């Protein structure tokens, strides 16, 4: 839960600021979208762990925006909670019937809201719907997407795997390892936003394995761009380090110089 990223889709600036301060004080990463268009843009930049969605937005109805989330390949399984002034039973049932994880009427109790958010995130993790570090779809969602792609002509699957991460974690710790996973997920997502299409899929097939599903003609360029960007930036994960080919010269906690294999991102050929 401490690594969770919450997207608040709320046009009331006072309510949004209150939620940012409240969730931020509990260690969550929070972003705010005042309308539907901003929400879709932020989601393309980084997939949230959970969405808090107001129903009354200036450019669209929250229910319609939620339908777009559920139709989107990348957002289909992101837990979403409606947060709205509409308190009638019919409104609440309409939201829940669409498949929302919860429906909370304003005014609300912040501690209760936090517990509901915590429960929704925990439920998704228990059901292996998302990776707790990156927020990417995982488990049965990835397996289903890969199986469907195999039956669709013109679709390709590209698998990526991080190598030499154990030496990196031994040097910098588990927290740095989690940051590396998040960085890799964001890097692949940015490449998809630049070179891919909205229907392309990004998931995590294992703790250090990622998968892209895209059109067969785009797959080679996406694969090449991801690998090139990762290789260009990877040394930045090492403090005061010097790259020597496929190795990196670092200093350990005792001040001794060590030569370690550099983290690599390996990719299979598009399938």
N, C-alpha and C positions, 0 to 999 in steps of 0.2 A: 504493500500500500504506500510506503514511503517514496517509491519511485513513480507513483501514479501521476499521469498527466491528465488534468481535467480541463475540458473545453466548456466554457460557459457561454451559451448563446443567449444574450440578454441585452435588450435595448435601453433598459433603465440604468443609467450610469451609477446611481447611488447603490442600487442592489448589486450590480456587478462589482463595484469597488468593495462593498462589504464582504462579498463572497471571496474575492481575491485575497483580502487581508486574512479572512478566517481560515481558508484552506492553506494559504501560504504559511501561516503560523504553525500549521501541523505538518509541514514538510512536503506538501504536494506542489507540483509544478502546474501553474494555472495560466491559461490564456483566455482572452475574451473576444467574442465576436458580437458586434451590435446588430447584425442582420444576417440573413441567410447566405448572401454572397460572400461575406467575410468568413463565415463558418466553413464554407466549402473550400475557400482558399487556404485557410489555416490547416484544414484536414489534409489537403494535398501536400503541405509542407512537412507536417509531422502528425502521424496518426495518434489521436488521444486514447488514453486508457478508458475514459468515460466521458459522456456528453451530458451536461445539464442544459435542457432545452426549454426556452420559453415558448409558449404557444402564439402569443400576439407579437409578431415581428413586423417591422416597417415595410419590408419588401416581399414577405411571403407568410403563409400560415405555417405555424410550427408543425402541424400534422403533415402538411405536404413536404416540408423539409425532411421530416423523419422518414417519410416514404422514400425519398431520394437516398437517404443513408442506407436503408434496408435493401435498396436495389443496387447500390454500389458494391463492387467486388471487394474493395478494401475496407468499407465501413459497415458491411452487413452484420457483423457480430460485435460491434462496439456497444457495450452497455449504455443505454440512454434512459435518463430520468426526465420526465416532463416537470417543469417548475412554472406554475402559472396561477393567475388570479381566478381562473375559471374553476369554481368549486362545485358545480352541479354534478350530480351522480352521472348524468348522461355524458358530460365532458370527460370525466374520469374513465368511464367505461370505454369511450371512443379511443382514448389514448392507449389504454391497456389492450384493447382488441387489435390495435395496430401492431402490437408486439413490444411496447415499451417495457422496460424493466421495473419502472415504478412511476407514480404520479403524485406529486406533492403540491398542495394548494398554498398560495400566499395569503396571509403572512405565515411564515414557517419558523420552527424552532431550529436554530443552527446546529445544536448538538444532535438532534434527531436526524437532520439532513445529513450530517457527517456519517452517522451510523448507517443510513440507507446507502450512501455512496460506498462506504466500506463494505457493506454486504454485497452490493452489486459487483464490485471489483473482485472480491473474494470468491464469489460464485463463479465468475468467468474463469478465474485461475484454477479452481477446483475441477471444473469441467474441461480444463486444458483447452480453452478457447483462445487464450492469449498468453504470450510470454510475459512474465512479471517484470522483466528488465526493459524490454523494447516495446511492449504493447502490441506486437505483431500477431496476426492469427497464427495458430499453431495446431498441433495434434490432429484431430479428426477434420478440421476445416482445411488444412493443407492437403491431407490425404484425399479428401473429396475433390478439391480443386485440381490436383494433379491427375486424378482418375478421369475427371471430365475432360481435361485438356487432351488426354490420350485418345479420346473418342472424337475430337474436333479437328478436322483437316485445317491446316494452316496455323495451328497453335503450337508453340514450342515451350519447353520447360528448361530453365537454366538454373543449375544448382551451384551454390557457393559454399565454401568451407574455410573457416579460419584455422590457420596452422601456427604452431609454436606459441600457443597462448599460455601453456603451463609455466614456461620460464618467465613470461611477462607477469603472471599473477604471483609467482614466487618472489619476484623483485618488488612489485608495487602493491600487492594485496588484492583481495577479492573485490573491493569497491572499484578499483581501477579496471578490473576485468569486466565489471558490469558497465562501466562507462564505455569501454571498448565495444561491447555489444550494441549499446545504444548508438554510438557513433556509426558503426557499420550499417545498422538499420536506416539511419538518417541519410547516409551517403547513397545507399541503393535507392531509397525513396526519392532523393533529389534527382538522381539520374533518370528514374522513371518519369518524373514530372517534366524533365527537359526533353527526353528522347522517346518516351513511351506514350501511351494512350490511357484515357480514364478507365477502360475495361481491363487494363493489365493488373495482374495480381502479384502481391508481395507477401510472403509468409516466412515463418521460421520452422523448418522441418526438424530441427534438433537444437540443442543448446548453443552450438556454434555453427549451425548450418542454416542457410537462407535459400529461398527459392523464388524465382521470377517466372511468371507465366505471361507470355506475350505473343504477338503475331510472329510467325516464323521469319518473316523478312526483317523484322526489327531486332531479333534476338542477337545476332552477331555484334551489331553496333552497341547494344546495351551491355553485353558481356564485356566488350573491350573497354568501354567508357568506365564501368565500375572498377575493373582491375587497374586501369591507369590512374584513376583518382585515388584509389586506396594506396597504391604503391607510392604515389607522389606525396601523400600526407602522413604515411604511417610513422615516420621517425618522430613526428610531433608528439606522439604518445609517450616518448621516452624523455625523461628530464635530463637536460644537459648531455645529450648523447651525440655520438658521432657515427654516422652510417659508413660501413665498410662493406660494400657489395651487398650480399644477402645476410650480413651480420650487423650488429650494432655494439659499439663500445660504450659501456655504462659504468657507473660507480654504484656499488651496493651500499647497504646501510652502514657497513664498517669502513667505507671509504676506499675499498679495493676496486681496482679496475677489472671489469669482466667483459668478455666477448660472448655475446648471446646470438642465437639465430633470430633474425628479425621476423616479427609477425608477418604472415603472408595471407592473402586471400586467394584461394584456389577456386577455379571454376571449371566445371565439366563442359563438354560440348553440348550445344542445344539439342534436346531430344524431341 
